[in-house]
Structure formats: C-alpha cells, structure tokens
Amino acid sequence: MFLEPFVKSKKQISNHLINLKLLTKDNYSQQLRLNTLERLINQEMLFLKNVIELRSNKGFEEAKKIVATARGKVLMDSIRSTITDIQKEERFLLNQKSKTFQNSVDSTNNLISFFQIMIVSFLIVLFLIALETFKVRKKEQDILQKSNERFSKIFNYSPVAMFITSIDEGEFMYANDLFC
C-alpha cells in the first residue's frame, strides 16, 4: 500500500523524461543534461528501492544506516542541480526567442508605419495635384469666360455689321444687330 506512490512516481517520471526529450530533441546540450538527469533519477530510484527492501527484509535499523550515508541526499542535490541547469537553459532560449519575436514584431510595425506614411504622403501629393489642376482649370475657365464676354461685346456693339458662318456649309450662325 505505501509503495503505490513510489511505483506510480516511477511511471510518471519516465513519461516526463520521454516528453522532455521529445521537446528538446533539437538541442544537443539539453539532451545531454536530460541523459544525466535520467541516470541520476535511475540511481536515486535504485537507492530508494534498496532502502525499501532493506526496511522490509532486515528492519528499520539497516535501512537507517544506508540513509545515514547521505547517498540519497547527494543524488537528490545532483538531480535538483541538473533540473536547475535545464530550466536556466530553457529560460535563456525562451528569452532569445522572445527577443527575436519582438524584433520581428518591431520590424513589421516599422514597415507598416513606413507604408502608412508613404500612402498618406502619396494621397497628399495627389490631393495637391488635383487642387492645382482644379485651380488652373478654374483660372482658364475664367479667362475663357472673360474672352467670350469681350468677344460678345465687341461683336454685338461693333459699328460694323458682322456675321459668323459655318466653314463647311456656309450657313449663317450668328449676326450682330447692325447686320440684321
């Protein structure tokens, strides 16, 4: 009954190690650390198994002697140290990936901002061109209207009879009051 957590832990530890190896398969240094961790865990599990067997077969005092050698503590300290090294490496790699990702985001944002500025600049230039074209057209319309008014005044109030005919057919199109 009291060995059930020990047996269950062995399976869970084994599954966790397999998952960690899969997750870090592209990192050689982490694979080495995981191999070391696996070796240390196997030694610790063997040590614990021996303590349990001694306790069951030879009694508490014999098990106490082996525990007193601090072999289990040394193994656990090594396991903790290896896990700390693995975690440091993963934090370092995560930090590097985060920086790379942030740089990529910043570059993308800068590129988007650049194109937004270019588009706004282009639209402003188009607006200014359209405005200038409109001003020129308005000015030309005003000049044409004034020219038409002068021509009308000259044509209508001229002391000489005048008329306008079409070139193709020679028909009368317009005549001033003196001609009529």
PyMOL commands that place a pseudoatom at each C-alpha (Angstrom):
pseudoatom trace, name=CA, resn=MET, resi=1, chain=A, elem=C, hetatm=0, pos=[0.000, 0.000, 0.000]
pseudoatom trace, name=CA, resn=PHE, resi=2, chain=A, elem=C, hetatm=0, pos=[2.730, 2.521, 0.959]
pseudoatom trace, name=CA, resn=LEU, resi=3, chain=A, elem=C, hetatm=0, pos=[4.726, 1.557, -2.178]
pseudoatom trace, name=CA, resn=GLU, resi=4, chain=A, elem=C, hetatm=0, pos=[1.954, 2.612, -4.553]
pseudoatom trace, name=CA, resn=PRO, resi=5, chain=A, elem=C, hetatm=0, pos=[3.125, 6.289, -4.765]
pseudoatom trace, name=CA, resn=PHE, resi=6, chain=A, elem=C, hetatm=0, pos=[6.700, 5.067, -5.367]
pseudoatom trace, name=CA, resn=VAL, resi=7, chain=A, elem=C, hetatm=0, pos=[5.642, 2.790, -8.252]
pseudoatom trace, name=CA, resn=LYS, resi=8, chain=A, elem=C, hetatm=0, pos=[3.300, 5.429, -9.700]
pseudoatom trace, name=CA, resn=SER, resi=9, chain=A, elem=C, hetatm=0, pos=[6.057, 8.074, -9.492]
pseudoatom trace, name=CA, resn=LYS, resi=10, chain=A, elem=C, hetatm=0, pos=[8.467, 5.858, -11.456]
pseudoatom trace, name=CA, resn=LYS, resi=11, chain=A, elem=C, hetatm=0, pos=[5.984, 5.706, -14.360]
pseudoatom trace, name=CA, resn=GLN, resi=12, chain=A, elem=C, hetatm=0, pos=[5.268, 9.447, -14.237]
pseudoatom trace, name=CA, resn=ILE, resi=13, chain=A, elem=C, hetatm=0, pos=[8.956, 10.339, -14.090]
pseudoatom trace, name=CA, resn=SER, resi=14, chain=A, elem=C, hetatm=0, pos=[9.672, 8.083, -17.043]
pseudoatom trace, name=CA, resn=ASN, resi=15, chain=A, elem=C, hetatm=0, pos=[6.849, 9.671, -19.079]
pseudoatom trace, name=CA, resn=HIS, resi=16, chain=A, elem=C, hetatm=0, pos=[8.034, 13.180, -18.183]
pseudoatom trace, name=CA, resn=LEU, resi=17, chain=A, elem=C, hetatm=0, pos=[11.584, 12.365, -19.259]
pseudoatom trace, name=CA, resn=ILE, resi=18, chain=A, elem=C, hetatm=0, pos=[10.341, 10.979, -22.583]
pseudoatom trace, name=CA, resn=ASN, resi=19, chain=A, elem=C, hetatm=0, pos=[8.286, 14.160, -23.176]
pseudoatom trace, name=CA, resn=LEU, resi=20, chain=A, elem=C, hetatm=0, pos=[11.201, 16.395, -22.243]
pseudoatom trace, name=CA, resn=LYS, resi=21, chain=A, elem=C, hetatm=0, pos=[13.486, 14.553, -24.643]
pseudoatom trace, name=CA, resn=LEU, resi=22, chain=A, elem=C, hetatm=0, pos=[10.952, 14.973, -27.419]
pseudoatom trace, name=CA, resn=LEU, resi=23, chain=A, elem=C, hetatm=0, pos=[10.518, 18.663, -26.676]
pseudoatom trace, name=CA, resn=THR, resi=24, chain=A, elem=C, hetatm=0, pos=[14.260, 19.299, -26.674]
pseudoatom trace, name=CA, resn=LYS, resi=25, chain=A, elem=C, hetatm=0, pos=[15.316, 16.928, -29.449]
pseudoatom trace, name=CA, resn=ASP, resi=26, chain=A, elem=C, hetatm=0, pos=[16.825, 19.824, -31.433]
pseudoatom trace, name=CA, resn=ASN, resi=27, chain=A, elem=C, hetatm=0, pos=[19.036, 20.937, -28.509]
pseudoatom trace, name=CA, resn=TYR, resi=28, chain=A, elem=C, hetatm=0, pos=[22.085, 18.739, -28.038]
pseudoatom trace, name=CA, resn=SER, resi=29, chain=A, elem=C, hetatm=0, pos=[23.167, 20.290, -24.722]
pseudoatom trace, name=CA, resn=GLN, resi=30, chain=A, elem=C, hetatm=0, pos=[19.690, 19.751, -23.253]
pseudoatom trace, name=CA, resn=GLN, resi=31, chain=A, elem=C, hetatm=0, pos=[19.720, 16.155, -24.468]
pseudoatom trace, name=CA, resn=LEU, resi=32, chain=A, elem=C, hetatm=0, pos=[22.978, 15.614, -22.590]
pseudoatom trace, name=CA, resn=ARG, resi=33, chain=A, elem=C, hetatm=0, pos=[21.519, 17.168, -19.451]
pseudoatom trace, name=CA, resn=LEU, resi=34, chain=A, elem=C, hetatm=0, pos=[18.413, 15.013, -19.757]
pseudoatom trace, name=CA, resn=ASN, resi=35, chain=A, elem=C, hetatm=0, pos=[20.572, 11.906, -20.120]
pseudoatom trace, name=CA, resn=THR, resi=36, chain=A, elem=C, hetatm=0, pos=[22.424, 12.937, -16.965]
pseudoatom trace, name=CA, resn=LEU, resi=37, chain=A, elem=C, hetatm=0, pos=[19.116, 13.605, -15.209]
pseudoatom trace, name=CA, resn=GLU, resi=38, chain=A, elem=C, hetatm=0, pos=[17.770, 10.225, -16.274]
pseudoatom trace, name=CA, resn=ARG, resi=39, chain=A, elem=C, hetatm=0, pos=[20.923, 8.488, -14.988]
pseudoatom trace, name=CA, resn=LEU, resi=40, chain=A, elem=C, hetatm=0, pos=[20.700, 10.332, -11.651]
pseudoatom trace, name=CA, resn=ILE, resi=41, chain=A, elem=C, hetatm=0, pos=[16.994, 9.582, -11.283]
pseudoatom trace, name=CA, resn=ASN, resi=42, chain=A, elem=C, hetatm=0, pos=[17.610, 5.894, -12.006]
pseudoatom trace, name=CA, resn=GLN, resi=43, chain=A, elem=C, hetatm=0, pos=[20.343, 5.860, -9.351]
pseudoatom trace, name=CA, resn=GLU, resi=44, chain=A, elem=C, hetatm=0, pos=[18.038, 7.601, -6.859]
pseudoatom trace, name=CA, resn=MET, resi=45, chain=A, elem=C, hetatm=0, pos=[15.180, 5.229, -7.622]
pseudoatom trace, name=CA, resn=LEU, resi=46, chain=A, elem=C, hetatm=0, pos=[17.534, 2.264, -7.190]
pseudoatom trace, name=CA, resn=PHE, resi=47, chain=A, elem=C, hetatm=0, pos=[18.766, 3.738, -3.910]
pseudoatom trace, name=CA, resn=LEU, resi=48, chain=A, elem=C, hetatm=0, pos=[15.171, 4.190, -2.695]
pseudoatom trace, name=CA, resn=LYS, resi=49, chain=A, elem=C, hetatm=0, pos=[14.285, 0.669, -3.795]
pseudoatom trace, name=CA, resn=ASN, resi=50, chain=A, elem=C, hetatm=0, pos=[17.265, -0.682, -1.813]
pseudoatom trace, name=CA, resn=VAL, resi=51, chain=A, elem=C, hetatm=0, pos=[16.207, 1.288, 1.271]
pseudoatom trace, name=CA, resn=ILE, resi=52, chain=A, elem=C, hetatm=0, pos=[12.668, -0.051, 0.941]
pseudoatom trace, name=CA, resn=GLU, resi=53, chain=A, elem=C, hetatm=0, pos=[13.907, -3.632, 0.508]
pseudoatom trace, name=CA, resn=LEU, resi=54, chain=A, elem=C, hetatm=0, pos=[16.278, -3.311, 3.481]
pseudoatom trace, name=CA, resn=ARG, resi=55, chain=A, elem=C, hetatm=0, pos=[13.457, -1.943, 5.619]
pseudoatom trace, name=CA, resn=SER, resi=56, chain=A, elem=C, hetatm=0, pos=[11.168, -4.786, 4.538]
pseudoatom trace, name=CA, resn=ASN, resi=57, chain=A, elem=C, hetatm=0, pos=[13.747, -7.601, 4.808]
pseudoatom trace, name=CA, resn=LYS, resi=58, chain=A, elem=C, hetatm=0, pos=[16.239, -6.542, 7.512]
pseudoatom trace, name=CA, resn=GLY, resi=59, chain=A, elem=C, hetatm=0, pos=[14.360, -3.920, 9.513]
pseudoatom trace, name=CA, resn=PHE, resi=60, chain=A, elem=C, hetatm=0, pos=[14.449, -0.231, 10.190]
pseudoatom trace, name=CA, resn=GLU, resi=61, chain=A, elem=C, hetatm=0, pos=[17.996, -0.030, 11.614]
pseudoatom trace, name=CA, resn=GLU, resi=62, chain=A, elem=C, hetatm=0, pos=[19.628, -1.457, 8.468]
pseudoatom trace, name=CA, resn=ALA, resi=63, chain=A, elem=C, hetatm=0, pos=[17.634, 0.965, 6.283]
pseudoatom trace, name=CA, resn=LYS, resi=64, chain=A, elem=C, hetatm=0, pos=[18.605, 3.815, 8.615]
pseudoatom trace, name=CA, resn=LYS, resi=65, chain=A, elem=C, hetatm=0, pos=[22.305, 3.015, 8.150]
pseudoatom trace, name=CA, resn=ILE, resi=66, chain=A, elem=C, hetatm=0, pos=[22.070, 3.358, 4.365]
pseudoatom trace, name=CA, resn=VAL, resi=67, chain=A, elem=C, hetatm=0, pos=[20.042, 6.572, 4.641]
pseudoatom trace, name=CA, resn=ALA, resi=68, chain=A, elem=C, hetatm=0, pos=[22.676, 7.952, 7.034]
pseudoatom trace, name=CA, resn=THR, resi=69, chain=A, elem=C, hetatm=0, pos=[25.342, 7.660, 4.310]
pseudoatom trace, name=CA, resn=ALA, resi=70, chain=A, elem=C, hetatm=0, pos=[23.669, 10.678, 2.656]
pseudoatom trace, name=CA, resn=ARG, resi=71, chain=A, elem=C, hetatm=0, pos=[23.874, 8.942, -0.720]
pseudoatom trace, name=CA, resn=GLY, resi=72, chain=A, elem=C, hetatm=0, pos=[20.181, 9.783, -1.308]
pseudoatom trace, name=CA, resn=LYS, resi=73, chain=A, elem=C, hetatm=0, pos=[20.750, 13.445, -0.437]
pseudoatom trace, name=CA, resn=VAL, resi=74, chain=A, elem=C, hetatm=0, pos=[23.752, 13.708, -2.750]
pseudoatom trace, name=CA, resn=LEU, resi=75, chain=A, elem=C, hetatm=0, pos=[21.735, 12.164, -5.579]
pseudoatom trace, name=CA, resn=MET, resi=76, chain=A, elem=C, hetatm=0, pos=[18.756, 14.487, -4.929]
pseudoatom trace, name=CA, resn=ASP, resi=77, chain=A, elem=C, hetatm=0, pos=[21.049, 17.529, -4.813]
pseudoatom trace, name=CA, resn=SER, resi=78, chain=A, elem=C, hetatm=0, pos=[22.543, 16.450, -8.149]
pseudoatom trace, name=CA, resn=ILE, resi=79, chain=A, elem=C, hetatm=0, pos=[19.064, 15.950, -9.583]
pseudoatom trace, name=CA, resn=ARG, resi=80, chain=A, elem=C, hetatm=0, pos=[17.976, 19.419, -8.396]
pseudoatom trace, name=CA, resn=SER, resi=81, chain=A, elem=C, hetatm=0, pos=[21.143, 20.976, -9.807]
pseudoatom trace, name=CA, resn=THR, resi=82, chain=A, elem=C, hetatm=0, pos=[20.646, 19.295, -13.194]
pseudoatom trace, name=CA, resn=ILE, resi=83, chain=A, elem=C, hetatm=0, pos=[16.989, 20.372, -13.295]
pseudoatom trace, name=CA, resn=THR, resi=84, chain=A, elem=C, hetatm=0, pos=[18.084, 23.933, -12.457]
pseudoatom trace, name=CA, resn=ASP, resi=85, chain=A, elem=C, hetatm=0, pos=[20.578, 23.843, -15.342]
pseudoatom trace, name=CA, resn=ILE, resi=86, chain=A, elem=C, hetatm=0, pos=[17.877, 22.577, -17.707]
pseudoatom trace, name=CA, resn=GLN, resi=87, chain=A, elem=C, hetatm=0, pos=[15.485, 25.305, -16.571]
pseudoatom trace, name=CA, resn=LYS, resi=88, chain=A, elem=C, hetatm=0, pos=[18.163, 28.013, -16.953]
pseudoatom trace, name=CA, resn=GLU, resi=89, chain=A, elem=C, hetatm=0, pos=[18.892, 26.870, -20.497]
pseudoatom trace, name=CA, resn=GLU, resi=90, chain=A, elem=C, hetatm=0, pos=[15.197, 26.831, -21.381]
pseudoatom trace, name=CA, resn=ARG, resi=91, chain=A, elem=C, hetatm=0, pos=[14.656, 30.292, -19.871]
pseudoatom trace, name=CA, resn=PHE, resi=92, chain=A, elem=C, hetatm=0, pos=[17.651, 31.583, -21.817]
pseudoatom trace, name=CA, resn=LEU, resi=93, chain=A, elem=C, hetatm=0, pos=[16.338, 30.087, -25.059]
pseudoatom trace, name=CA, resn=LEU, resi=94, chain=A, elem=C, hetatm=0, pos=[12.846, 31.399, -24.382]
pseudoatom trace, name=CA, resn=ASN, resi=95, chain=A, elem=C, hetatm=0, pos=[14.282, 34.839, -23.723]
pseudoatom trace, name=CA, resn=GLN, resi=96, chain=A, elem=C, hetatm=0, pos=[16.214, 34.699, -27.008]
pseudoatom trace, name=CA, resn=LYS, resi=97, chain=A, elem=C, hetatm=0, pos=[13.117, 33.592, -28.904]
pseudoatom trace, name=CA, resn=SER, resi=98, chain=A, elem=C, hetatm=0, pos=[11.078, 36.334, -27.238]
pseudoatom trace, name=CA, resn=LYS, resi=99, chain=A, elem=C, hetatm=0, pos=[13.649, 38.940, -28.266]
pseudoatom trace, name=CA, resn=THR, resi=100, chain=A, elem=C, hetatm=0, pos=[13.722, 37.596, -31.817]
pseudoatom trace, name=CA, resn=PHE, resi=101, chain=A, elem=C, hetatm=0, pos=[9.936, 37.623, -31.937]
pseudoatom trace, name=CA, resn=GLN, resi=102, chain=A, elem=C, hetatm=0, pos=[9.805, 41.157, -30.520]
pseudoatom trace, name=CA, resn=ASN, resi=103, chain=A, elem=C, hetatm=0, pos=[12.382, 42.311, -33.084]
pseudoatom trace, name=CA, resn=SER, resi=104, chain=A, elem=C, hetatm=0, pos=[10.274, 40.769, -35.810]
pseudoatom trace, name=CA, resn=VAL, resi=105, chain=A, elem=C, hetatm=0, pos=[7.153, 42.492, -34.469]
pseudoatom trace, name=CA, resn=ASP, resi=106, chain=A, elem=C, hetatm=0, pos=[9.020, 45.801, -34.239]
pseudoatom trace, name=CA, resn=SER, resi=107, chain=A, elem=C, hetatm=0, pos=[10.322, 45.434, -37.800]
pseudoatom trace, name=CA, resn=THR, resi=108, chain=A, elem=C, hetatm=0, pos=[6.862, 44.609, -39.065]
pseudoatom trace, name=CA, resn=ASN, resi=109, chain=A, elem=C, hetatm=0, pos=[5.374, 47.584, -37.216]
pseudoatom trace, name=CA, resn=ASN, resi=110, chain=A, elem=C, hetatm=0, pos=[8.074, 49.847, -38.626]
pseudoatom trace, name=CA, resn=LEU, resi=111, chain=A, elem=C, hetatm=0, pos=[7.406, 48.571, -42.126]
pseudoatom trace, name=CA, resn=ILE, resi=112, chain=A, elem=C, hetatm=0, pos=[3.664, 49.075, -41.712]
pseudoatom trace, name=CA, resn=SER, resi=113, chain=A, elem=C, hetatm=0, pos=[4.249, 52.592, -40.360]
pseudoatom trace, name=CA, resn=PHE, resi=114, chain=A, elem=C, hetatm=0, pos=[6.567, 53.370, -43.281]
pseudoatom trace, name=CA, resn=PHE, resi=115, chain=A, elem=C, hetatm=0, pos=[3.965, 52.247, -45.811]
pseudoatom trace, name=CA, resn=GLN, resi=116, chain=A, elem=C, hetatm=0, pos=[1.236, 54.164, -43.993]
pseudoatom trace, name=CA, resn=ILE, resi=117, chain=A, elem=C, hetatm=0, pos=[3.368, 57.299, -44.169]
pseudoatom trace, name=CA, resn=MET, resi=118, chain=A, elem=C, hetatm=0, pos=[4.086, 56.633, -47.843]
pseudoatom trace, name=CA, resn=ILE, resi=119, chain=A, elem=C, hetatm=0, pos=[0.382, 56.148, -48.597]
pseudoatom trace, name=CA, resn=VAL, resi=120, chain=A, elem=C, hetatm=0, pos=[-0.594, 59.309, -46.712]
pseudoatom trace, name=CA, resn=SER, resi=121, chain=A, elem=C, hetatm=0, pos=[2.193, 61.220, -48.477]
pseudoatom trace, name=CA, resn=PHE, resi=122, chain=A, elem=C, hetatm=0, pos=[1.045, 59.879, -51.836]
pseudoatom trace, name=CA, resn=LEU, resi=123, chain=A, elem=C, hetatm=0, pos=[-2.561, 60.869, -51.089]
pseudoatom trace, name=CA, resn=ILE, resi=124, chain=A, elem=C, hetatm=0, pos=[-1.461, 64.355, -50.040]
pseudoatom trace, name=CA, resn=VAL, resi=125, chain=A, elem=C, hetatm=0, pos=[0.540, 64.735, -53.254]
pseudoatom trace, name=CA, resn=LEU, resi=126, chain=A, elem=C, hetatm=0, pos=[-2.447, 63.534, -55.292]
pseudoatom trace, name=CA, resn=PHE, resi=127, chain=A, elem=C, hetatm=0, pos=[-4.692, 65.970, -53.455]
pseudoatom trace, name=CA, resn=LEU, resi=128, chain=A, elem=C, hetatm=0, pos=[-2.276, 68.841, -54.094]
pseudoatom trace, name=CA, resn=ILE, resi=129, chain=A, elem=C, hetatm=0, pos=[-2.013, 67.922, -57.774]
pseudoatom trace, name=CA, resn=ALA, resi=130, chain=A, elem=C, hetatm=0, pos=[-5.798, 67.708, -58.066]
pseudoatom trace, name=CA, resn=LEU, resi=131, chain=A, elem=C, hetatm=0, pos=[-6.161, 71.038, -56.249]
pseudoatom trace, name=CA, resn=GLU, resi=132, chain=A, elem=C, hetatm=0, pos=[-3.610, 72.698, -58.523]
pseudoatom trace, name=CA, resn=THR, resi=133, chain=A, elem=C, hetatm=0, pos=[-5.306, 71.202, -61.596]
pseudoatom trace, name=CA, resn=PHE, resi=134, chain=A, elem=C, hetatm=0, pos=[-8.653, 72.489, -60.353]
pseudoatom trace, name=CA, resn=LYS, resi=135, chain=A, elem=C, hetatm=0, pos=[-7.184, 75.978, -59.768]
pseudoatom trace, name=CA, resn=VAL, resi=136, chain=A, elem=C, hetatm=0, pos=[-5.605, 76.027, -63.239]
pseudoatom trace, name=CA, resn=ARG, resi=137, chain=A, elem=C, hetatm=0, pos=[-8.849, 74.815, -64.834]
pseudoatom trace, name=CA, resn=LYS, resi=138, chain=A, elem=C, hetatm=0, pos=[-10.879, 77.412, -62.913]
pseudoatom trace, name=CA, resn=LYS, resi=139, chain=A, elem=C, hetatm=0, pos=[-8.458, 80.151, -63.947]
pseudoatom trace, name=CA, resn=GLU, resi=140, chain=A, elem=C, hetatm=0, pos=[-8.632, 79.025, -67.597]
pseudoatom trace, name=CA, resn=GLN, resi=141, chain=A, elem=C, hetatm=0, pos=[-12.437, 78.930, -67.417]
pseudoatom trace, name=CA, resn=ASP, resi=142, chain=A, elem=C, hetatm=0, pos=[-12.472, 82.465, -66.010]
pseudoatom trace, name=CA, resn=ILE, resi=143, chain=A, elem=C, hetatm=0, pos=[-10.100, 83.648, -68.777]
pseudoatom trace, name=CA, resn=LEU, resi=144, chain=A, elem=C, hetatm=0, pos=[-12.240, 81.903, -71.416]
pseudoatom trace, name=CA, resn=GLN, resi=145, chain=A, elem=C, hetatm=0, pos=[-15.442, 83.392, -69.990]
pseudoatom trace, name=CA, resn=LYS, resi=146, chain=A, elem=C, hetatm=0, pos=[-13.938, 86.896, -69.968]
pseudoatom trace, name=CA, resn=SER, resi=147, chain=A, elem=C, hetatm=0, pos=[-12.665, 86.365, -73.503]
pseudoatom trace, name=CA, resn=ASN, resi=148, chain=A, elem=C, hetatm=0, pos=[-16.147, 85.237, -74.622]
pseudoatom trace, name=CA, resn=GLU, resi=149, chain=A, elem=C, hetatm=0, pos=[-17.716, 88.282, -72.917]
pseudoatom trace, name=CA, resn=ARG, resi=150, chain=A, elem=C, hetatm=0, pos=[-15.247, 90.644, -74.642]
pseudoatom trace, name=CA, resn=PHE, resi=151, chain=A, elem=C, hetatm=0, pos=[-15.812, 88.954, -77.973]
pseudoatom trace, name=CA, resn=SER, resi=152, chain=A, elem=C, hetatm=0, pos=[-19.598, 89.208, -77.488]
pseudoatom trace, name=CA, resn=LYS, resi=153, chain=A, elem=C, hetatm=0, pos=[-19.359, 92.876, -76.594]
pseudoatom trace, name=CA, resn=ILE, resi=154, chain=A, elem=C, hetatm=0, pos=[-17.037, 93.623, -79.500]
pseudoatom trace, name=CA, resn=PHE, resi=155, chain=A, elem=C, hetatm=0, pos=[-19.186, 91.584, -81.894]
pseudoatom trace, name=CA, resn=ASN, resi=156, chain=A, elem=C, hetatm=0, pos=[-22.575, 92.912, -80.744]
pseudoatom trace, name=CA, resn=TYR, resi=157, chain=A, elem=C, hetatm=0, pos=[-21.643, 96.582, -80.226]
pseudoatom trace, name=CA, resn=SER, resi=158, chain=A, elem=C, hetatm=0, pos=[-19.353, 96.928, -83.207]
pseudoatom trace, name=CA, resn=PRO, resi=159, chain=A, elem=C, hetatm=0, pos=[-20.243, 99.869, -85.514]
pseudoatom trace, name=CA, resn=VAL, resi=160, chain=A, elem=C, hetatm=0, pos=[-19.672, 97.491, -88.410]
pseudoatom trace, name=CA, resn=ALA, resi=161, chain=A, elem=C, hetatm=0, pos=[-22.105, 94.803, -89.492]
pseudoatom trace, name=CA, resn=MET, resi=162, chain=A, elem=C, hetatm=0, pos=[-20.698, 91.348, -88.768]
pseudoatom trace, name=CA, resn=PHE, resi=163, chain=A, elem=C, hetatm=0, pos=[-21.816, 87.771, -89.088]
pseudoatom trace, name=CA, resn=ILE, resi=164, chain=A, elem=C, hetatm=0, pos=[-20.443, 84.312, -88.432]
pseudoatom trace, name=CA, resn=THR, resi=165, chain=A, elem=C, hetatm=0, pos=[-20.929, 81.410, -90.831]
pseudoatom trace, name=CA, resn=SER, resi=166, chain=A, elem=C, hetatm=0, pos=[-20.059, 77.757, -90.646]
pseudoatom trace, name=CA, resn=ILE, resi=167, chain=A, elem=C, hetatm=0, pos=[-16.982, 76.861, -92.636]
pseudoatom trace, name=CA, resn=ASP, resi=168, chain=A, elem=C, hetatm=0, pos=[-18.308, 73.572, -94.002]
pseudoatom trace, name=CA, resn=GLU, resi=169, chain=A, elem=C, hetatm=0, pos=[-21.778, 74.587, -95.154]
pseudoatom trace, name=CA, resn=GLY, resi=170, chain=A, elem=C, hetatm=0, pos=[-21.513, 78.368, -95.265]
pseudoatom trace, name=CA, resn=GLU, resi=171, chain=A, elem=C, hetatm=0, pos=[-24.686, 78.842, -93.234]
pseudoatom trace, name=CA, resn=PHE, resi=172, chain=A, elem=C, hetatm=0, pos=[-25.210, 81.908, -91.096]
pseudoatom trace, name=CA, resn=MET, resi=173, chain=A, elem=C, hetatm=0, pos=[-24.745, 81.031, -87.470]
pseudoatom trace, name=CA, resn=TYR, resi=174, chain=A, elem=C, hetatm=0, pos=[-24.772, 84.412, -85.791]
pseudoatom trace, name=CA, resn=ALA, resi=175, chain=A, elem=C, hetatm=0, pos=[-25.024, 88.064, -86.787]
pseudoatom trace, name=CA, resn=ASN, resi=176, chain=A, elem=C, hetatm=0, pos=[-24.801, 91.333, -84.875]
pseudoatom trace, name=CA, resn=ASP, resi=177, chain=A, elem=C, hetatm=0, pos=[-27.618, 93.876, -84.659]
pseudoatom trace, name=CA, resn=LEU, resi=178, chain=A, elem=C, hetatm=0, pos=[-26.222, 96.103, -87.447]
pseudoatom trace, name=CA, resn=PHE, resi=179, chain=A, elem=C, hetatm=0, pos=[-26.188, 93.181, -89.878]
pseudoatom trace, name=CA, resn=CYS, resi=180, chain=A, elem=C, hetatm=0, pos=[-29.861, 92.370, -89.203]
for i in range(1, 180): cmd.bond("trace and resi %d" % i, "trace and resi %d" % (i + 1))
show_as sticks, trace
zoom trace
